[in-house]
Amino acid sequence: MKLGMVGLPNVGKSTLFNALTNAGAESANYPFCTIEPNVGIVSVPDERLEKLRDMYDPVKFTPATLEFVDIAGLVKGASKGEGLGNKFLSNIREVDAIVHVVRCFEDDNIVHVDGSIDPARDIETIDLELVFSDVELIERKLDRTKKAMKGDRSLAAAVDFLERLKDHLEEGRPARAMEMTDEELEILKETPLLSLKPVIYAANLSEKDFTGDLDANEHYCAVRDIAKKEGSAVFPICAQIEAEIADMDEADKAMFLADLGLETSGLNRIIKEGYALLGLISYLTAGQPEVRAWTIKKGTKAPQAAGKIHTDFERGFIRAEVVSFDDLMNCGSMNAAKEKGLIRSEGKDYVMQDGDVVLFRFNV
């Protein structure tokens, strides 16, 4: 999973990126501190994988990973090349989802590029730049489809959809806020719209507001309302707290978070939101050579899941020997699970489930 972190200059984006990834990206109180996108790769925490490690004591332990890309701060006119706009837009095209960091705290010592704190305005600024870029793409696709329709009347539905989408975008609304059928989404498969990418709004709060009554923070409420209207995810976060716990060991981190009344870190929450938003799950492989987590789309069938390991596994797929993680833990070993008949032999139509512990049989 690849998440692009975006936001206006000086909203705490690079501070949060550094805290989540320990990547050491430069962070400072002036616009365009981030020019080239910084990249940080973090392991996805998974207690199930850790328990399998304890069970097998493997030579190699490989959790799933998440890639964060800290993209340059955006300003009005980016879609026309203002600031670092063109670079920003090309970088954002490459990510699976957008983490939009929105400033929801007041601090006279940290300048805001527009002079005041207004999350709705800030969100609109970035949305409009993505939308403007998308309008150009849709106009070109619409022209091509209309020309093709002269010899193929079956494209009439596609033309109708593209015209409705163009009208929607020209109203300044992102593509993700428009309801689309699976057939309509298929029409856009070769047209990667920026404003169609899933969004997680990270509402950056002060420590006081973050640990207090969120409903009392009008800025956070504004972000939450926008996310609800367009079906995006939103979660409160405090970049300052994340920066403080970044270098702590797990025991100190847990104690610090508990003192604040928090159950988990911002990194864990953002990973959970990302998996849910993108419809991702993990299956597990376990043995003495290696214990590993593999990330797949919900609904993936066994042969395609096997292909994540190696294309030969998918091409020569015979069957998948599957046991649920909970059943394996309750039995204490794979042999005990087999004796109780809990290891299932699944064929090509089996849909993988989150937490499946699997051994693929194949022949090429």
N, C-alpha and C positions, 0 to 999 in steps of 0.2 A: 504494500500500500504506500502510495506516494502522496503526501499532503503538502500543498503550497500555502505558506503563511503570508497573507497579504494584509494591508492596512495603510492608512495615511501615514505620513511621516510623524514620528514622535507620539505614537499611541502605545508604545511598549512592546512592539512586535519583536524586535531583535533581542530585547531583554528576556522576553518569554522564550524565544527560540533558544537562546543560550542556556537558560535554566532547564528546559526540557531535554536538550541534547548534550549539554556540556561541550558544545562544539567550539566555543570561544569566538563567536562572531563579534565583530566590533559593534559597540552600542554607544551612542552619544546623543547629545541634545541639539541636533541640527538636522535639517532635511537631507535626504539622500546619503545618509551614513552607509546604507547598504546599496552598493552599486552592482557588483557581481552577486548572483544568488549564492548564499551559503547553504551547504547541505550537511545535515546531520542524520546519522542512522542509529536508531535505538532498538533495543530488544523489546519485544512485546512480553510483558509479565504474564505468566501462566502457571498457576499453582499446580495444575494437572501435570505439566511437563516436569516440574520440580519433583513431584512425587514419583514419577516414572524414573527420574534420575536416581532417586534414593533406592528404588526397587532394583534397577539394573546395574548401577555403578558403571555407566558406559565410558568408553574411551573418548567419545566425542558427544558434546551436548550443544544442540543448535536450536535456539528458540526462533520463532518468527521475528521478522524485523519490520520496522516502520521507517520510512524515509521522510524527513522534514526538509522542505526547501524554503529558505527565508528569502522572499522576493522583494526587490527594491520598492521603497515607498512610492505610492501612486499619487498623482495630482490631476486636477482637471485638465483636459486636453490630451491625455495620454493616448487615446485612440487616434489622435492626429499627430502623434509623435512628440508632444510636449514632455518636458522633463526626461524621464527614462522610459517613456510610454511604450515604444515599440519593443524594447527589450523585455519590459514587464509582461506585455501581452504574449510574447513568444514563450517566455518561461512558464507562464500560467497554463498554457496549452498542454504542457507535458504532464501535469499532475492529475491524480484521480479525483481529488476533492480539494476544496478551498477551506482553509481555516482563516476566517476574516476576524482579525483582532480589532476590536472597537473600544476606544477609550471611554470609560464610564467613571472617571475620577477627576476631581478638581485639584490642580496644583499650579500655583502661580509661578513656581520655579521651572516648570517644564512647559515650553511654548507649544501652542497648537498651531498648525499651519494655517488654519482659518480664524485664529484669534479667540475662539470660544469652544466650549464642549457641547456638542450636539450630535449624538450618535445617529439619529435619523438622517441628518444631512451628510454625515460621513459615509454612511452605508450607501446613500443615494449617489454620492460622488463616484464611488468605485463601481457600483452597479451600472451607472450610465456609461462609463467608459467601456465596460464589457459589452453592454447592449449596443453601443455605437459600432463597435468592431463587428458584432454579430449581424447587424443590419446589412453591412456591406456583403458579408458572406451569403446571406439569404437572398439579397437582390440578385446576385450572380447566379445562384442556384435556381431561383425562380425563372430567370431569363432562359437558362438552359433547358429547364423542364418544359416551359411553354413552347419552345422551338421543337423539342422532341415530341410534344403532344400532337403536333400537326400530322404526324404519321402514326401515332399510337394514342387513341382516345382513352385507353385505360389509365393514362397519367392524369386525367382530369381531377381525380380525388387528391393527388399529390399537389397539383397546382392550387386547388382550393385551400388545402392545409397550409401551404407555404405563404399564400396571401394573407391568411388569418394570422399566422405567426409574424409576418412582417408588420401588420397593423399593430399587433400586440407589442412588438419591440419598439415601434415608432412612438408608442405611448410612454416609453421610458421604463417599461416593465421587463424584468429578466425572464428569459425563456423558462426557467425552472418554476415560475409562478403560473405557467399556463398548463392546463390539463391536456395530456396527450395520450392517445392510445398506443399500444405496442406497435401497431402498423405505422403510425405516424413517427414514432421514435426510430423505426427502421429506416424511414426516409432520410433521417438526419444522421444515419450511421457514418456516412463518409463526410459529414459536415460538422466537425467538432466545435460546437458553439461554446464560448466561454461562459455565458450567462446561464447555460444549462447544467454546468457542473454542480454537484451537490455542495452545499455550504454548511459549515459549522461556525456559528458566531461565538467567538471567545470574548465575552464581556470583561474587559480588564478593569478591576475595581481596586480601590485602596484597601489596605488590610482591615481598617475599621468597618467599612461597608461590607466587605466580603464575609466577615465573621458576624455581622449584625443582621438586621432584618432587610432582606433583599427587596421586599416590596416597598420599602421606604426610599429606595434609590430610583428616582425617576428616569435616570439614564438607562439603568439596567432594564426597567420595565418597558422602555421604548424599544430596546433591542429584542426583548422577548416577544413583544407584540408583532414586530416585523417578521421575525422567524416563524411565528405561528401562521401568519397570513400566507407565507410562501412555502410552508412545509419544510423549512430548514431546521437544523438542530441548533440549540443554544445552550451554553453553560457559563456560569460565572467563574472567573479565575482571578487570582491576584499574582501578577508577575513578580511582585516584590517578595511574596511568600515563597514562590517557586524558586526564586534566586537564592533565598536563604537556605532552603533544604537541598539544593542541587548537589552540594559536596558532602552531605551527611551520609553516614552509613545507615543501613536499613533500620536498625534498632533506634537510633537517635531520630531518624526521620519519622518513624511510627509514633514515638513519644511526642515529638513536636506537633505533629498533626493532631494527635489525640488531645493535647492541651488546647488546641484551637477548635476542638469539636468536629474535626474532619476525619473521615474514614480512610480516604485514599488521596494520593497526590493528583495534581493536575494532569500529569502525563498519563496516568492510568485512566483518568476520566476521558481524556481526549481520544485515547486509543479505543475505549469502549464506544464512544460516540461515532468514531470513524468506522469501526466494524459494522455497527448497526446501520449507519447511513448508507454504506456501500453494499450492505447485504453480504458480509463476509463471515466465514466460520473457519475453524481450524480442525484438521484431523491430525492424528499423531502416529508416528512410527516409533517402535521401541525395541531395543535389543542391546546386547553388550557392546557391539561396535558403535552404535549411535542412538541417541534419543533425540527426536526432532519434531517440530511442529511445522505443518504446511498450511498455508492460507489459500482458501478457495472460495468461490462464489457459492452462496446458498443455492441449493438445487443442482449442484454439479453431480454427475453420475460417476460411478466408480472408475471406468476406463479413463475418463478425462482427468479425474483426480490423480490417478496413477501417472498420467502424462506429465504432471507437475514434477515428478521425481526424475523421469526420463521418458523421452518419446518412445523408446522401445517398450516401456511398460504399457503404454496405451496401445501401441501397434500390435503387440503380442499378448494382450490381456486374456487371461483364462478365467480367473476368479479373484475375489477379495475375501480374505479371512478376517472377520470383523468381530470385535468385542467392545462393548461400551466401556468407557473409562471407569464409571462407577462400579460396574460388574467386576472389572479386573481388580480394582482396589478392594472390593469386598471379599474376593476370592484369595487375594494375596499373591497370586502368580498366574502365569499363562497356562501352566499345566493344570492347576486347580480349576481354572475357568473352563478348560477343555473337558475335564472330567465331569463337570456339571452341565455340559452341553450348552455353554453360554457363548462359545465361539461359533459364529454363523458363517456359512459359505454363501457369498453373494455374487450374483452375476452382473452382466453388462447394464441392466436396467436399475441397479440399486442406486438410490440417491443418498449420497454421503450425509452423515449427521455430525453436528458439532461434538467434538470429543471422542469420535470413533478412534479406536486403536486398531490399526489395520496392517496386514501383511498381504502384499499383492503377489499373485502367482501369474507368471507370464512365460511365453515361449516365442522366440524369434529365430 
